[in-house]
Amino acid sequence: MCKMTDEQSLIAGMEAIPQDMTARLVYADWLEENGREDEAKFLRLVEMTGEEFGKSIIGQKDDEDYHENGWVAIKVRRGNTNYGLLSSYGHCSCYDTWASLCGGGIYDYYPPEQIMQPNFDWVGTWEGLLQLAKSKTNPLGPRDGGKWLAETYEQVLAN
């Protein structure tokens, strides 16, 4: 049996309960203390531009109705680490998923180069997201994620 490193333990805690920001912030503190400031800042704020978001989408599936409901998964690199981010969303098709994750409404427009703080349901390592996809786990709890989550996970595993 292998003993987990401090970092592995912090990552496991962060990924186990995604709604709890405390574990993510503790890991961010550890990253900063260990000279990995870019990663620490990212985990604290999850800042990115719409352009980076668009280029980072690994999987996305929704019901394609006027009132779209679905899931989006992205992969971003900060420092030496690949992070996976996953979120459910619901919006009408007259505005985009990016605006929805940033708390926008139908009339909001965010220039692609503007740095925003989108709201993701799950933030962790890319390996953690792959584990969620393999186990078909809904990060929001025991409720079913629907076929859109399953199809998003299929796209994640294909990359």
N, C-alpha and C positions, 0 to 999 in steps of 0.2 A: 504494500500500500504506500503510495507516494504522498508526502506531506505537501499541502498547498503553500505556495509562497504568499507573502502579504498581498501582493498585487492580485494574484488569482483569487484570494479570499475576498478582496474588495470588489473585484469584478463580479464574482458570484453573488455577492450581496446586492449589488446594483441591479443585476439582471433578474434577480428573484422576485423583487417587488417593484416593478417599474413606476408605479404611481407614487412611491415614497421617494421624494427628492433627497432625503437625508443621506442615504447610502451613496447616491451619485455625487453629492457634495463632499462627502468624506473621501471618496476616491479621487475627486478633483483636487482636494487638499494634498493627498498623498502624491499625486502627479506633480503638483507644483513644488512640493518639498524635494522631489527627486529630479528637478530640472526640466520638467516637461510642461512648461507654461502654456504652450499653444493648445495642447490636449486638455489641460485643466480649464482654460478659458472656454473652450468649446463645450465641455460637459456642463459647466455652470450655466451657460447662456444658450447653447445650441444656436449659434448665430451662423447665418449663411445668406447668400444672395439667391434670388429666384433663378438666376442663370445656373448657379452651382446646383441648386435643387433639381432643375430640369435635366441637367447632364448626369445627375447621380441616381436617377430612378432606375432601379433594378427590376421592380415588379409593381404593376398597378392593375387593378381590376375593379370595375364597378358595374352597376346594373344598366348603365347607358340610357336611363330614363331622363326626363327633364329634371326630376329631383334625384340626382345621382347619389348613391350610397356605395361606398367601397373602401378599399384598403390601398395604401401605397407604401412601398419599401424602398429605401435608398441606402447607398453605400458611399461613405465619405472617408477620406484619409486626413488625419491630423497627426503630425509628427510621424512616428513610425507605426501607427496603429490604424487599422481599418475599423470604422464604426458602422454599425447597422442601425437604422432608425425605421420605425414602423408606426403607422397611424391609420386609424379608421377616419373616414370623413363623410360628410353629407353636405351637399350643396346643389343648387339648381345649375343646369348646364350653361347658363348665361354668364357664369364666372368660373374661374379655374380652381383647381385643388390647392395651388400655392396660396391664393388669397384666402381660401377657406382655412388652411392651417395657420395662417398669420392672423386670424380673427377678423378678417375682412367680410364685407358684405357685397351685395350685388353691384354697388356703384364704386367699390374700392378698386384702385389700380396701384400696383406696386411696380416701379421700374425694375427691370431684371437685374440692374447693378446695385439696387438698394439693399443694404444689409438689414435683415429682419430676424425675428426670433420666433420661428414657427413652433407650434405646439405638437409634439409627437407623443403617442401613447406609450412607446417603448424606445429606450435608448440604451445601447450596449455595444459590445464588440461585434464585429462581423461574424465571428465564430458563434457567439451567443444567438444571433439572429438565425444562423444556419441550424442551430439546435432547435430553436422554436419551430422552424419550418419542417424539420425532420419529424418532430413530435406532433406537429399540427396543433400546437398550443395557442390558444387565444390569450394574448398578454393582458387582456382586460378582465380575466377571470374565467370562471367555469362556463359561462354562456357560450353558445355556438357562434363562431365568427362568420358562418354562412359560406356559401360557395365562393364568394369574392375573396375571402381570406385564403381558402384552400387554393384557389387559382393564383393568387399573388404569391403564395408559398411555392407553388410549382415553378413560377418564373424565377424566384430567388434561388431555388435549388438548381435551376438550369444554368445559372451564371457562374 
